[in-house]
Amino acid sequence: MTTAAKTLDGWGAWMERTGLALLDMGAPFAPARTAVVDNGSEAEASDLNGYSIVEAEDLQAARTLADGHPFLTDGNGKFTLEIFELAEM
């Protein structure tokens, strides 16, 4: 099995396991990015490379949903998932 096929299989398994909690499977970010500072200048953009949106009771439950995520299966420290709670407006 190729690396690409293995990655796609991993995504499929994670999405299936996450089920209805996966509100938006997300998308990768394009390589071009920029960051604008509140004074109008530009800054170095973060190295975030995509997003997914899940619904969970709390941050621990969201972290549990991250178990088995394809980016966390290599164990080589190359990828990080950042989990944020959306605040009420």
Secondary structure, 3 states (H helix, E strand, C coil): CCHHHHHHHHHHHHHHHHHHHEEEEEEECCCCCCEECCCCCEECCCCCCEEEEECCCCHHHHHHHHCCCHHHCCCCCCCCCCCCCCCCC
